[in-house]
Structures are given as C-alpha cells and as structure tokens.
C-alpha cells in the first residue's frame, strides 16, 4: 500500500509539473501571437528608420558611420534576416557620404517595394528577445516564489502593453531590458557556483549589454552589491544560511531561495576570486567591443573618403552626431558656451580617446549620449521644457501601466514584507533591488523626458515582485482577488489590442485622452500610416483632399498615402493650399513639440503676433502686384514663410477643436470648410 501511495504521489507530481509546463508554453505562445499579429499593421516608427538601416549597413559594409549614438548589437541582431532578402542596399544612397543616417534611412525605405515585409522580419527578431525576457522573468520569479508565483509574473509580462509595444519594434529598449535582467541573473548563478561555463555566460551577457545601450553602467551597483555579498559571507554563515533556507522552503513552498557557495570559503580567497571575475569580465567586454567594430579605431572603412568629404563640408552644431570629425568632437565634449564638459563620462572619453583604448564610434556615442542628457525638448501635461520634470516618469508609470498590474505589484510587495520579510536576501534578490533603486533614481533626475519606454528595464523587476502575491492563493479570498485582477488585465490587453504603443489606463480615460498628458513615443511614433491608407480608401479620399501634418521620417507614399503636406518632421511633398478639406494631424505635430510656432506661448507673444500681421500685409501687397523691389527668390521665400506661419497657427487652433475622427490613436481627423480654415488662420 505504501509503494502504491508513493507511485500515486509521484504520478500526481509529474502530472502537476506537466500542467505547469503546458500553461507556461501556452502563455509564451500567446505572447508571440499578440506581438506578431499586432506588428503587421504598424508602419515603421520614427527610430526604426535609423536602427534598421544602420544594422543593415553594418553587415554589408563593416562601416560604422551611421547612428554612433547607439551601440550596434541590437541593430545587427534585427537586420540579420534581411541578409537573406533582396534588400537593395547600396552606399550610393543620399546622405551616406555625409553620415546622415536619417536621410540614408529615408532614402532606403523609399526605394524598396517590399520594405514592410522586411521590416516585419526584422521585428520578429525583437519578438524573439521579448519571449526570452518573459521566460527569464518566469524562471527568476519561480525560483523566488514557486511555480504559482512564476506563473503570475509571467502573465503580467505576457499581457504588459509596455513590453508588447516595444518588444516588437526595432529599437534598443527591449534588448536592453532583457540584457539588464540576464546580466544580474547570470552573475547570481556564477556566485552560486563558479564554473568556466557560467563565467563565460556572465561575461558574454555583460558584453552584449555594453554593446546594446550606453546606459549599461547602471547595472554596476547591482553587480557590486552581489560581489560584496559573495565576499563577506564566511563558511559558517553560508552553511547556516543554507540550512535555514532549506527549513524555510519546507515550511513555505512559495519561497525557494537557497544559496550554496561552492568556491573557497575564506574571506581573502573570495575577494581574490571576485576580483579575478571582474578583471576577466572587463577583458571580455573590451575584446567584444573591439571585435564588433572589426578591430578598427575609425568608424570608416575608407578613411581617405572621409577625409575628402570632411574637408569639403561644414558641420552645424546640430549635426554633432553625424560625422566624427574634429568639430563634432569639440561639440560633443563642450557645453553651449563652448566650455569643456566636466562629467565623468566626458572625462573618460577624453582619456580613452587619447590612448585609442576603444573604437572611435563607441567613444563618440558615449560622449554624444552624455551631451544630450544635459537637455532635450519634451512635453508633459501641456508644458514644454528642455530640462525635464522630476514627476515625469512617476506620472508616466501611473497612467501607462494597467491598474490591475499595479494592484498585483502592491499585493506582491505587501506579501513579500509580511510573509517573507528579510528572508528574501539572496544575492540575486539584493542585486535586483539595488538595480531598481539605482535606475529609478537615475530616471527621476534625468533630463531626457521623451518616453515612458525608458522605464522598460524596471518592469521585469516589478513583475517578479508581483509574483510574491502567490502567497495569498492558500486562501479562497486571495484566489478570488488575484484571479479577478488577472482577468481585468486580460480585458485591458484585449481593449488596447493592437495599439499597444498608445496604451493609457482608465485613470485618464484611456488612450483617446493620452496625448493631453504625454506625446512622442508614448502615443505617436509614426505607427499609423497603414491605417491612414486604409482610411483614405474607405472614405474614397483623393490626394488633393487630404492635408497631412506627419510625425515620422519616411515618406508617407511608401505606405500608399498620397496627400498634400502641412508642417511635418520631414518634407514629403508640395505644401498644401490652406483651403477646405480633410486635415489629418499626428498628435506630436498638433502639440508642437518640435515645432515651437505651433505652441500657445508662441502666439501669446505680442511680438510674434505683430510679425505675423506685418508679414501678412506685406504678402498681400506683393500678391496684389504692388510696385515693390522684391526679387523672385524673395517672393518665393516670403510665400513659404507666410504659408508656414499660417499653417502653424491653424494647427494651434485645432488643439482647441474636437476632432471629427481618429486613425489609431496617433492621428486626429478634422474636416474643415473654406470658412473654417479662414477663421482658424486669423489672429
């Protein structure tokens, strides 16, 4: 009978384990389905234009002149499938010799008939990293809270609008999110048991992170605290911890955090091992960076070509990210007054550049990133700023995270404190906490407030914390609460599908109201051109009837959108006549984030109003044929200036007008008559 009972228990355990594996597999499959099915109808977003183009250029030429403001790993990874396609890449593209990656990307996208199919292939490479991120979240949460806790964390990750939005776009945000987590997990495993294989994996994960995002130093405090834990624990304490952990696990099945240190137990020997690991990791990172850049200091394959080009061109201060010549270096290493920057990053770059310690493109990217963090134009709650707001990311988190997710994170935190307390103290747990604190403090003091996406690396940590709420499933009420919250999250995901990029929660009335709080990549990144094309076909709109103010880098005609142009990020056609028609406006253009002449403060200034009135009077005099000494070139410039200011005033007035329709959540539709346009363009 005892043998029979044991066999039944083993069979039951096996069956339970199989069910969990099937559920996990189903959740990952659901994640892939949601990501891939939703990316197909999103047109290329703003940053993807440069990232994908740069990645393909790296593979085809070995030249790193494009996008030095980002390390190349994510671009190389995403562009890999394009090597098997008819990609049509050539160095004869406009902008290549000037290292103008925006123009190169714009030109390449315009010349490829199957560009959207190639874009989807490349996006699927990022989806693969999204699945790896979800899987890693599950593994870590499972090691902390057991299978149920891991499943809760996995569900939050799979249904997260933030991860789904950026886990299918060709940017560095999701790859960096995965690698931050992988670095901490791989070094925690190395601390647990030192082997050559684990050391290689940990060092390679850190090298991959360094080649993905210049914010990688934010993981160093986490690694340092994990190293300190490894050094300071002696044999006796380690043994006691191991024994107590086993006791805790026997009593608390949701907490599984044993830590057995198998390398030398003396303090001095541990310190030596940790120091050796740090040196070896640094060496692997250094070798990986040089190998990626082909062991060439210059980003240019042909330095003679660059020298001839740089002598014949004059770079403006706004083009510091395009060509790494002497003037560009002076720009990125100096402030607005021309004084040398004294930050840690700029000092390191000067030192490393003098000794050619790292490739020039990599060093230039570090310097450029450091320079651009000093100030960046941003929009928040109806205000504009170059220096950012401390409340930007907290508010962005509160309105762009599902309410059910936040409640589960809160329940997880309360359960972790009340049920587990200080027993949650493994090196990995401590590392995750330190990374969370370091990252949040950095974001609170950051002056780059251009996207909630920059919070992506902390979401896996919060999802793991939410898994602690599994401690409540032993009670019937706890099961009901957690089940209800997960159902709410599923409903929120179904509600926003497939517009994950524009998700806002119920606190502000949903995604239709989001642009009143945040803009840019939070809601409008140029993703709705395909939907605009479908809208024009459904409404039978001709090109001369559609007036488009477009926030994006590609020409809308790439997606079959034939329209006339209002003030847009990049020109794509002839300026439209300001007459009645269907006005379609990207919300980023409507708010005037990168067009100051659209903003309220511009038109409230009496000096600008006076200039507008004088320009209008002069323009009408010229058009009326008054005998004025005006050349044809001056006449053309006058016409352009008058059209531009009237168009900006029109966009400003449309901010106060309810739209007649929406395309996705990034474009607003206004149907205006001739009288409407005349009235809206008058002061």
C-alpha positions in Angstrom: 0.0 0.0 0.0 2.9 2.4 0.8 4.5 1.7 -2.5 1.2 2.3 -4.2 0.7 5.6 -2.4 4.3 6.7 -3.4 3.6 5.8 -7.0 0.3 7.8 -7.0 2.1 10.8 -5.4 4.9 10.7 -8.0 2.3 10.4 -10.8 0.4 13.3 -9.4 3.5 15.4 -9.0 4.5 14.6 -12.6 1.0 15.5 -13.9 1.1 18.8 -12.0 4.5 19.6 -13.4 3.3 18.8 -16.9 0.3 21.1 -16.5 2.5 23.9 -15.4 4.8 23.4 -18.4 1.8 23.4 -20.7 0.5 26.6 -19.2 3.9 28.3 -19.5 4.2 27.2 -23.1 0.7 28.5 -23.8 1.5 31.8 -22.3 4.6 32.3 -24.3 2.7 31.2 -27.4 0.1 33.8 -26.6 2.8 36.5 -26.2 4.2 35.6 -29.7 0.7 35.7 -31.2 -0.1 39.1 -29.7 3.2 40.6 -30.7 3.4 39.3 -34.2 -0.2 39.9 -35.1 -0.1 43.4 -33.9 3.2 44.4 -35.5 2.0 43.6 -39.0 -0.3 46.7 -39.2 2.1 49.2 -37.6 4.1 51.3 -40.1 7.7 52.0 -39.4 8.2 54.1 -36.3 10.4 57.1 -36.1 13.6 55.5 -34.6 13.2 52.2 -36.5 14.1 54.1 -39.7 17.6 54.7 -38.5 18.1 51.5 -36.4 17.3 49.0 -39.2 19.2 51.0 -41.9 22.2 51.2 -39.7 22.1 47.5 -38.8 22.0 46.5 -42.5 24.8 48.9 -43.3 27.0 47.3 -40.6 26.5 43.9 -42.1 27.0 45.0 -45.7 29.9 47.4 -45.4 31.6 46.9 -42.0 31.4 50.7 -41.8 30.1 52.2 -38.5 29.4 55.8 -39.6 25.7 55.6 -39.0 24.0 56.1 -35.6 27.0 56.3 -33.4 24.7 57.4 -30.6 23.7 53.8 -30.2 25.9 50.7 -29.8 25.4 48.3 -32.8 24.3 45.0 -31.2 20.5 45.4 -31.3 20.7 46.8 -34.9 22.9 43.9 -36.1 20.5 41.4 -34.4 17.4 42.9 -36.0 18.9 43.2 -39.5 20.1 39.6 -39.6 17.1 38.2 -41.6 17.5 40.9 -44.2 20.7 39.3 -45.4 18.6 36.6 -46.9 16.3 39.0 -48.6 16.6 41.3 -51.7 17.3 44.3 -49.5 18.7 46.6 -52.2 21.3 48.1 -50.0 23.9 50.4 -51.7 26.3 53.1 -50.5 25.1 55.4 -53.2 22.1 56.4 -51.1 21.8 60.1 -50.4 23.3 61.0 -47.1 25.8 58.1 -46.9 28.9 60.1 -47.5 27.7 62.8 -45.1 26.9 60.1 -42.4 23.3 61.5 -42.3 21.6 58.3 -41.0 18.1 59.9 -41.1 18.5 60.7 -44.8 20.0 57.3 -45.6 17.2 55.5 -43.9 14.5 57.7 -45.5 16.1 57.1 -48.9 16.5 53.3 -48.5 12.9 52.9 -47.2 11.6 54.9 -50.2 13.4 52.7 -52.7 12.3 49.2 -51.6 9.0 47.8 -52.9 8.8 45.1 -50.2 10.1 47.2 -47.3 7.2 46.5 -44.9 7.7 42.7 -45.3 11.4 43.2 -44.5 10.5 45.4 -41.6 8.2 42.6 -40.2 11.0 40.0 -40.5 13.4 42.3 -38.6 10.7 43.0 -35.9 10.3 39.3 -35.4 13.9 39.2 -34.2 13.0 41.6 -31.4 9.9 39.4 -30.6 12.3 36.5 -30.0 14.0 38.7 -27.4 10.6 39.5 -25.9 9.9 35.8 -25.4 13.3 35.3 -23.8 12.5 38.2 -21.5 9.2 36.7 -20.4 10.9 33.3 -19.9 13.6 34.8 -17.8 11.0 36.6 -15.7 9.2 33.3 -15.1 12.4 31.5 -14.1 13.5 34.1 -11.6 10.0 34.5 -10.1 9.7 30.8 -9.9 13.0 30.5 -8.0 11.7 33.1 -5.5 8.0 32.3 -5.1 7.4 28.8 -6.6 5.5 27.8 -9.7 2.4 29.8 -9.0 4.4 32.9 -8.3 6.3 32.4 -11.5 3.1 32.0 -13.5 1.6 35.2 -12.1 4.8 37.1 -13.0 4.8 35.5 -16.5 1.2 36.5 -17.0 1.9 40.1 -16.2 4.8 40.1 -18.6 2.9 38.5 -21.5 0.0 40.9 -21.2 2.1 44.0 -20.5 1.2 46.8 -23.0 4.7 48.2 -22.4 6.6 45.1 -23.2 4.3 44.2 -26.1 4.6 47.8 -27.5 8.4 47.8 -27.6 9.0 44.1 -27.8 8.1 44.2 -31.5 9.9 47.3 -32.6 13.5 47.7 -33.8 14.9 49.8 -31.0 17.3 49.2 -28.2 14.7 49.4 -25.4 13.6 45.7 -25.2 17.1 44.3 -25.9 18.5 46.4 -23.1 15.6 45.3 -20.8 16.4 41.6 -21.4 20.1 42.1 -21.0 19.9 44.1 -17.8 18.0 41.2 -16.3 20.2 38.5 -17.8 23.4 40.1 -16.6 22.1 40.1 -13.0 20.8 36.6 -13.2 23.9 35.1 -14.9 26.2 36.7 -12.3 24.0 35.4 -9.5 24.3 31.9 -10.9 28.1 32.4 -11.1 28.2 33.5 -7.4 26.1 30.4 -6.5 28.6 28.1 -8.3 31.8 29.1 -10.1 32.3 27.2 -13.3 34.0 28.1 -16.6 30.7 27.8 -18.4 28.9 30.1 -16.1 31.7 32.6 -16.1 31.7 32.7 -19.9 27.9 33.2 -20.0 28.0 36.0 -17.4 30.9 37.8 -19.2 29.2 37.5 -22.6 25.9 38.8 -21.2 27.7 41.9 -19.8 29.5 42.4 -23.2 26.2 42.2 -25.0 24.7 44.8 -22.7 27.6 47.1 -23.2 27.1 46.8 -27.0 23.4 47.5 -26.7 22.8 50.6 -24.6 25.2 53.3 -23.3 23.2 53.3 -20.0 24.8 49.9 -19.1 26.8 51.3 -16.2 23.5 51.4 -14.2 23.9 47.6 -13.6 27.3 48.0 -11.9 26.0 48.9 -8.4 23.9 45.7 -8.6 26.9 43.6 -9.5 29.0 45.3 -6.8 26.5 44.5 -4.0 26.2 40.9 -5.3 30.1 40.7 -5.2 30.1 42.1 -1.6 27.6 39.5 -0.5 29.8 36.8 -2.0 33.0 38.2 -0.3 31.6 38.9 3.1 29.7 35.6 3.8 32.0 33.1 5.6 31.8 29.4 5.7 29.8 29.2 8.9 27.3 31.8 7.8 26.9 30.3 4.4 26.2 26.9 6.0 23.7 28.4 8.4 22.0 30.2 5.6 21.8 27.1 3.5 20.3 25.1 6.4 17.8 27.9 7.3 16.8 28.3 3.7 16.0 24.6 3.4 14.0 24.9 6.6 12.1 27.9 5.1 11.4 26.1 1.9 10.0 23.1 3.8 7.6 25.4 5.6 6.9 27.9 2.9 6.6 26.2 -0.5 6.3 29.5 -2.4 9.7 30.7 -1.3 12.6 28.9 -2.9 15.8 30.8 -2.4 18.7 28.5 -1.3 22.2 29.7 -1.9 25.1 27.2 -1.7 28.5 28.7 -2.3 30.9 26.0 -3.5 34.1 28.1 -4.0 36.8 28.8 -1.4 35.2 30.0 1.8 38.0 32.2 3.3 37.4 35.9 3.0 40.7 36.6 1.3 40.3 33.9 -1.3 36.7 35.0 -2.0 37.9 38.6 -2.6 40.6 37.3 -4.9 38.1 35.2 -6.9 35.7 38.2 -7.2 38.5 40.5 -8.3 39.5 37.9 -10.9 36.0 37.6 -12.2 35.8 41.4 -12.5 39.1 41.6 -14.4 38.1 38.7 -16.7 34.7 40.2 -17.4 36.2 43.6 -18.2 38.6 41.9 -20.6 35.8 40.0 -22.3 33.8 43.3 -22.7 36.9 45.1 -24.1 37.6 42.3 -26.6 33.9 42.1 -27.6 33.7 45.8 -28.3 36.8 45.8 -30.5 35.8 42.6 -32.3 32.3 44.1 -33.1 34.0 47.1 -34.6 36.4 45.0 -36.6 39.4 46.0 -34.6 39.4 49.3 -36.4 39.6 52.6 -34.5 37.9 54.7 -37.1 34.2 54.1 -37.9 35.0 54.5 -41.6 36.2 51.6 -43.8 37.8 54.1 -46.2 39.4 56.9 -44.2 40.6 58.6 -47.4 36.9 59.0 -48.4 36.0 60.5 -45.1 38.9 63.0 -45.2 38.0 64.3 -48.6 34.3 64.6 -47.5 35.0 66.3 -44.2 37.3 68.9 -45.9 34.5 69.9 -48.3 31.7 70.2 -45.8 30.9 72.4 -42.9 29.1 70.8 -40.0 26.5 72.7 -38.0 26.3 72.4 -34.2 23.0 70.4 -34.6 24.8 67.7 -36.6 27.2 66.6 -34.0 26.0 63.0 -34.2 26.7 62.6 -37.9 30.4 62.8 -38.6 33.2 62.2 -36.1 35.5 64.9 -37.3 37.3 67.4 -35.0 34.5 69.9 -35.0 32.0 67.2 -34.0 34.2 66.1 -31.2 34.5 69.7 -29.9 30.7 69.9 -30.0 30.0 66.8 -28.0 32.7 67.5 -25.4 31.7 71.1 -24.8 28.6 72.8 -23.4 26.5 75.5 -25.1 29.1 78.2 -24.1 31.9 76.2 -25.6 33.4 75.2 -22.3 34.6 71.6 -21.8 32.1 69.3 -20.1 33.4 68.0 -16.8 31.2 65.0 -16.3 32.6 61.6 -15.5 31.7 60.3 -19.0 33.3 63.1 -20.9 36.5 62.8 -18.8 36.6 59.1 -19.5 36.1 59.7 -23.2 38.9 62.2 -23.4 41.3 59.8 -21.7 40.2 56.8 -23.8 40.3 58.8 -27.0 43.9 59.9 -26.3 45.0 56.3 -26.0 42.7 54.8 -28.6 41.5 52.4 -25.9 38.1 51.8 -27.6 36.8 52.3 -31.1 36.1 55.9 -32.0 32.5 55.3 -32.9 31.8 53.8 -29.5 33.6 56.6 -27.6 31.7 59.2 -29.7 28.5 57.5 -28.8 29.3 57.7 -25.1 30.1 61.4 -25.5 27.0 62.2 -27.5 24.7 60.4 -25.1 26.3 62.3 -22.2 25.9 65.6 -24.1 22.2 65.0 -25.0 21.3 64.1 -21.4 22.1 67.7 -20.5 18.9 69.0 -22.2 16.2 67.7 -24.5 12.9 69.2 -25.7 10.0 67.4 -24.0 6.2 67.7 -23.4 4.4 66.9 -20.2 0.9 67.8 -19.1 0.6 70.7 -21.5 4.1 72.1 -20.7 7.3 72.2 -22.6 10.8 72.0 -21.1 14.4 71.4 -22.1 15.4 70.2 -18.6 12.6 67.8 -17.8 10.4 67.2 -14.7 11.0 65.0 -11.7 7.4 63.9 -11.8 7.5 62.9 -15.5 8.4 59.2 -15.1 6.2 58.6 -11.9 3.2 60.1 -13.7 4.0 58.2 -16.9 4.2 55.0 -14.9 0.9 55.6 -13.2 -1.1 56.4 -16.4 0.6 53.9 -18.8 0.6 50.8 -16.5 -2.6 48.7 -16.3 -4.3 49.3 -13.0 -4.6 45.6 -12.4 -0.8 45.3 -12.8 -0.2 48.0 -10.3 -2.5 46.4 -7.7 -0.8 43.0 -8.2 2.6 44.7 -7.7 1.2 46.2 -4.5 -0.1 42.9 -3.3 3.2 41.3 -4.1 5.1 43.9 -2.1 2.9 43.6 0.9 3.0 39.8 0.8 6.8 39.9 0.5 7.2 42.1 3.5 4.6 40.5 5.8 5.1 36.8 4.9 8.7 36.5 3.8 10.3 39.6 5.4 14.1 39.6 5.4 14.3 36.0 4.3 14.3 37.3 0.7 18.0 38.1 0.8 19.7 36.0 -1.9 22.4 37.8 -3.9 20.1 38.0 -6.9 17.3 39.5 -4.9 19.6 42.1 -3.4 21.0 42.8 -6.9 17.5 43.3 -8.3 16.6 45.7 -5.5 19.8 47.7 -5.9 19.4 47.9 -9.7 15.8 49.1 -9.2 16.8 51.8 -6.8 19.7 53.0 -9.0 17.6 53.0 -12.1 14.7 54.8 -10.6 16.9 57.5 -9.0 18.6 58.0 -12.4 15.2 58.4 -14.1 14.0 60.9 -11.5 17.0 63.1 -12.2 17.1 62.5 -15.9 16.6 65.5 -18.2 15.5 63.3 -21.1 11.8 63.0 -20.7 10.8 61.8 -24.1 9.3 58.4 -23.5 7.8 56.1 -20.9 9.7 53.4 -22.8 12.8 54.3 -20.8 11.2 52.7 -17.8 11.0 49.3 -19.5 14.0 47.8 -17.6 12.2 48.1 -14.3 9.0 46.3 -15.4 10.5 42.8 -15.2 11.6 43.5 -11.6 8.1 44.7 -10.7 6.5 41.7 -12.3 8.8 39.4 -10.3 7.8 41.2 -7.2 4.1 40.8 -8.0 4.7 37.0 -8.1 5.0 37.1 -4.3 1.3 37.5 -4.2 1.2 33.8 -4.8 1.4 33.5 -1.0 -2.3 34.6 -1.0 -3.6 31.7 -3.1 -3.7 29.5 0.0 -6.8 31.4 1.0 -10.0 31.4 -1.0 -10.3 35.2 -0.9 -6.8 35.5 -2.2 -7.5 33.3 -5.1 -10.6 35.4 -6.0 -8.7 38.7 -5.8 -5.7 37.5 -7.8 -7.9 35.8 -10.4 -10.1 38.9 -10.7 -7.1 41.1 -11.2 -5.6 38.8 -13.9 -9.0 38.8 -15.7 -9.0 42.6 -15.5 -5.5 42.7 -17.1 -6.6 40.4 -19.9 -9.6 42.7 -20.6 -7.3 45.7 -20.7 -5.0 43.9 -23.1 -7.9 43.0 -25.4 -9.2 46.6 -25.1 -6.0 48.2 -26.4 -5.0 45.5 -29.0 -3.3 46.1 -31.4 -2.4 49.7 -30.4 -0.1 48.8 -27.6 2.2 51.8 -28.1 -0.7 54.2 -27.4 -1.9 52.5 -24.2 -3.1 54.6 -21.3 -5.2 53.3 -18.4 -8.6 54.2 -17.1 -7.2 56.8 -14.7 -7.2 59.4 -17.5 -10.0 57.9 -19.7 -7.9 55.6 -21.9 -5.8 56.0 -25.0 -8.0 58.6 -26.6 -7.0 61.1 -24.0 -3.4 60.2 -23.7 -1.9 62.9 -25.9 -3.2 65.5 -23.5 -0.7 64.2 -21.0 2.3 62.7 -22.9 3.3 62.6 -26.5 6.1 61.4 -28.8 6.8 57.6 -28.4 4.2 57.4 -25.6 1.4 57.7 -28.1 2.6 58.8 -31.6 5.7 57.4 -33.1 4.5 57.3 -36.7 2.9 53.9 -36.4 -0.4 54.5 -38.1 0.4 55.2 -41.8 -1.0 51.8 -42.9 -4.3 52.6 -41.1 -4.3 56.1 -42.7 -4.0 54.4 -46.1 -7.0 52.1 -45.3 -9.0 55.1 -44.0 -8.4 57.1 -47.2 -9.5 54.1 -49.3 -12.6 53.6 -47.2 -13.6 57.3 -47.4 -12.6 57.5 -51.1 -10.4 60.5 -50.4 -8.2 61.9 -53.2 -4.7 63.2 -52.6 -5.7 66.8 -53.0 -8.4 66.4 -50.4 -6.0 65.2 -47.6 -3.8 67.7 -45.8 -1.3 65.8 -43.6 0.9 67.0 -40.8 3.1 64.0 -40.3 5.4 63.0 -37.4 7.8 60.4 -38.9 10.8 60.1 -41.0 9.7 58.0 -44.0 7.8 59.4 -47.0 4.1 58.6 -46.5 3.9 57.4 -50.1 5.9 54.4 -49.0 2.7 53.1 -47.5 0.4 54.3 -50.3 -0.6 57.6 -48.7 -0.9 60.3 -51.3 -1.6 63.6 -49.6 -0.6 67.3 -49.5 1.8 68.5 -46.8 1.3 70.5 -43.7 4.3 71.3 -41.4 5.9 67.9 -40.8 9.0 66.4 -39.3 10.4 65.7 -42.7 9.1 67.1 -46.0 7.3 64.7 -48.3 5.6 66.8 -51.0 4.4 70.1 -52.0 2.9 72.4 -49.3 -0.9 72.3 -49.4 -3.2 75.1 -50.1 -4.9 76.2 -46.9 -8.4 75.6 -48.1 -11.3 73.3 -47.1 -10.5 69.5 -46.9 -9.7 66.6 -44.6 -6.9 67.7 -42.3 -5.1 64.7 -40.7 -2.6 65.6 -38.0 -0.2 63.5 -36.0 -0.7 64.4 -32.3 3.0 65.2 -31.9 2.8 67.8 -34.6 -0.5 69.1 -33.2 1.1 69.8 -29.9 4.1 71.5 -31.5 6.7 69.5 -29.6 9.3 70.0 -32.3 7.6 73.0 -33.9 7.6 75.9 -31.5 5.5 78.0 -33.8 2.5 75.8 -33.1 2.5 76.3 -29.3 0.3 78.7 -27.4 3.2 80.6 -25.8 4.4 81.5 -29.3 1.1 83.0 -30.3 0.6 84.7 -27.0 3.7 86.7 -27.5 2.7 90.2 -28.9 5.9 90.4 -30.9 5.1 87.3 -32.8 1.6 88.5 -33.4 2.9 91.7 -34.8 5.4 89.9 -37.0 2.6 87.7 -38.3 0.4 90.8 -39.1 3.2 92.6 -40.9 4.2 89.5 -42.9 0.6 89.1 -43.9 0.2 92.7 -45.0 3.5 92.5 -47.0 2.5 89.2 -48.6 -0.9 90.6 -49.7 0.8 93.7 -51.2 3.2 91.6 -53.2 0.4 89.3 -54.4 -1.7 92.3 -55.3 1.1 93.4 -57.6 2.3 96.5 -55.7 5.4 98.1 -57.1 7.9 96.8 -54.5 11.5 95.9 -55.0 11.1 92.2 -54.5 13.1 89.6 -56.4 11.6 86.3 -57.5 13.7 84.5 -54.8 12.5 86.9 -52.1 8.9 86.5 -53.3 9.2 82.7 -53.0 10.7 82.9 -49.6 8.0 85.3 -48.5 5.3 82.9 -49.7 6.9 80.0 -47.9 7.2 81.9 -44.6 3.6 83.2 -44.8 2.3 79.7 -45.6 4.3 78.1 -42.7 3.1 80.6 -40.1 -0.5 80.3 -41.2 -0.2 76.5 -41.1 1.3 76.6 -37.6 -1.5 78.9 -36.4 -4.1 76.5 -37.9 -2.5 73.6 -36.0 -2.5 75.7 -32.9 -6.2 76.5 -33.2 -7.0 72.8 -33.9 -5.7 71.9 -30.5 -8.9 73.5 -29.0 -11.2 71.8 -31.5 -12.7 68.4 -31.0 -11.5 66.0 -33.8 -14.0 64.6 -36.2 -12.3 61.2 -36.1 -9.2 59.2 -35.2 -6.9 57.0 -37.0 -5.4 54.6 -34.5 -4.6 56.8 -31.5 -1.8 58.8 -33.1 -3.7 60.8 -35.8 -6.6 63.1 -35.5 -9.0 63.9 -38.3 -10.5 67.4 -38.8 -13.0 68.1 -41.6 -12.8 71.8 -42.4 -14.6 74.0 -44.8 -13.0 77.1 -46.5 -14.7 79.3 -43.9 -13.3 77.1 -41.1 -9.8 77.4 -42.5 -10.1 81.2 -43.0 -11.4 81.7 -39.4 -8.7 79.4 -37.8 -5.9 81.3 -39.6 -6.9 84.7 -38.4 -5.5 86.3 -35.2 
